[in-house]
């Protein structure tokens, strides 16, 4: 059985992945807090989309593939299928968008929160295993059923909790704590899924695909740069409380005097 190493560079990739996830989740929470204070459906949709790109793109997908840079199999080069890798990124952002729009427009009643959590959780888990399927190598991947099921449970619980936090968290302090927890959940789900993997087959060159650095480097950098841009948008925009205060002032000024 080929020898796998999930931490080829020590704690560098797990820590880098966690930091990226934290940044994405914090940006997403900041965006969804603005969505709560908007007065139009269009403005709410924009902020929810920003939150989905930040959480689904950097908070989940970038974390996954930074961690994957630290995964190697002894004497078995790993390449990546380009379409599947890109599809995994789009899937991650799509399911988070669905979940955020569900609770953002319909509220956080238990039925909507649970439905959104299931969509986000199973979608994020699907992104993980789709990303694993994107690996092109001479060996074959097998999974431990119990650990896969555990990773799915973690993903659904984490997805439900994340949506609840997106609806309720206010202020930078609480958002920071929430983002730290969300990043830990994303990392936990990822490494649980990785622990479920076993490899068999000949240790020869990868039959096609693109090397990790050639594909993942530009993709990770691109998504992360988009998130950096979104961070500036969030920082330059008034906070949720400031938006509510401005709306109250505008409402009072618009009331005709008797």
N, C-alpha and C positions, 0 to 999 in steps of 0.2 A: 504494500500500500504506500503510495507516495507520501512523503513527509510535508505537512503543511505548516506554515508559520503565519499566524495572524498579526504578529507584532515584529515584523522584520526590522523596523527602525526603532524598536523599543516603544516608549510611550509617546513618541513624536506624533505619529498619525492619530492615535486615539485622542490626545489632547488637542491637536489642531482641529480634528473633526468636531470635538465638543465645543471649542471656542466658536467655530463657524456656525454650529447649530444654535448656540446661545445668541449670537449676533442676529441670525435670521429670525429666531423666535421673538427676541426683544423688539426688533423692527416691526415684525408682524403684529405684536400686541399693541405697540404704539399706534400703528395704522388703524387697527380695529377699534381702538378707543376713540379715534377721530370719527369713525363711522357712526358711533353711537350718538354723536353730537350734531350730525348733519341734519338738515331740514328737508332734503330732497332725495328721492330714490337714486337719481343719477350720481349724486355726490357720494352717497352711501356705497353704491356699487364700486366706484373708483377706489375708495379706501379699502373695501373688502378685497378687491383684486390686488391691491398693493400688499395687503396682509397675506394673501394666498401665495403670491410670488415669493415673498420674504420667507414665510414659514415652509411652504412646500418646496421652494427652490433651494434656498440656502440652509434653512433649518433642518430639512430632511435629506434632500438629494445630495447636496454638496457634502454634508456630513458622511453620508454613505460612501461616496466615492473617494473622499480623502482617506477614510478608513481602509478602503480597498487598495489604495496605493501601498499600504503596509502589509498586504496579503500576498504571499508568494508560496509556490510549491517547488520543492527542491528538484532541480534538473528538469523542470517542466515550465517553459515560458508561457506567460499568459498574455493573450491579446484580447481585444474587445470588438464586438460587432457594433458598428457605428449606428445603424438604425435602431437597434434595440436599446442602446445606451441613451440615445436622444429620446426615444419613446418613454423610457423610465422617468426621465426628468419631466416630460409633459404630463405623464400620469400622476406624478407626485403633486404638481401644481393644480391639476384638474380636480383631484379628489378633495384637496384642501379648499379649493374654491367652492365646490358643491357644499361642503360642510359649513363654511363660513356664511354663505348666502342663505343656507337653511336656517341657521340660528340668528343670523343678522336681520332677516326680514320677517321670520315667523316667531322669533322669541326663543327663550330657553326652557320652555315646558319640557317635561321629561321625555315625551314622545319624540319631539324634534331634536333634543339634545342626544338621545340615544341613537336615533336614526342617523344623525350627522356623525356621531362617534363611530358607528359601524362602517359608514361609507369611508370616512377618513382613515380609520384604523386598518380595515381590510385593503383599502387602496394603497396606503403606505407600505403595508406588508407585501402587497403585490409588486409595488415598485422595487422593493428590496430583492425579491426573488426574480423579478424580470432583469434587474441589474446583474444578478448572479448568472442568469441564463445568457446574458450578453458576453460572458467570458468565453473566449475561444481558446481551447487547449486540447492536447492529445488525450487527456484523461476524461473520465466521466464523473459527474457529480451525483452523489446520493445523499438523501436527507433522513435524519432521525425524526420519525413521525411525532413523538412526544415533544421534542424541542421545537419543532415547527409549530405545533399547536400552542405551545407556551408563548412563542413569539407573536402569534396571532392574538392571543389574549392580551398580552402586553400592549400591542399596537392599538387594539380597540379601546382598552382602558385609557391609554395615553391620549388617543384621539378624542375621546369623550371629555376627558379632563381639560385638554387643550381648548376645545370649543367653549367649555364653561369659563375658562380663564379669559378667553377672548371677549366674552360677553360681560364679565364682571370686574376684571382687574382695572384699578384706577391708580394713577400716580406712578412715578418712576421707580420708587422703592419696591412696591409690590410687583410691578411689571418685571423688575430685575430678578426678584426671587422666583417669580413664576417662570421666567425664561430659563433660569438655571435648572429648575425642576423639569421643564419640557425638554431641554437639551439632554438631561440625564436619561429621560424616558426614551428618547430617540436613540441614543447611544446604546442603552440597554437592550432595546428591541433588535438593533443591528447585530450586536455581538451574540445575542441569544440565537438569532438566525444563522450566524456564521458558525457557532458551535454545533449546530445541527448538521453541518455539511461534512461529508466524507468523500474521499477521492479514490478512484481506482483507474487502472489503465496504464498504457505504456508511457514512459517519460521521454518524449521526443518533442520536436519543434511544434509550435502552434500551427494548425492547418488554415491559415488565413487570419483575417482581422487586422486591427491596428494596435500598436503598442500602447500601454497605459499612459505614458508621458505624452505621446503624440496626440492622443484623443482626450484623455481626462484632463490633462494640464490646461489646454485652451478652454474646454467646456467649464471646468470648475472656476477658472479665472473669469470667464465671461459672466457666469451667473453671479459670482461674488461681486463683480464690478457693478452689475445691475443693482444688486442689493445696496452697495455703497451709495449709488445715486439715490435710491429710495430713502436711505438714512438721511441724506441731506434734505430731501423733500419733507420728511417727517419733522426734522429738527427746525426747519424754517417755518413750518406751519404752526399756528396757535395750538396750544394743548386742548384737551377735551373741555376742561373747565373754562378756559379762555373763550373757546368757541360758544359754549353755553351762555357765558356772560354777554358776549357780543350779540347773540341772538335775542336775549332778554332785553337788552337796550334797544335793539332794532324794533322789537315788538312793542315796547313802550312808546317809542317815537312814532310808530305807525298808528297808534290808537288816537282817534280824533278827540280833541278836547271839547267838552260841553260848555 
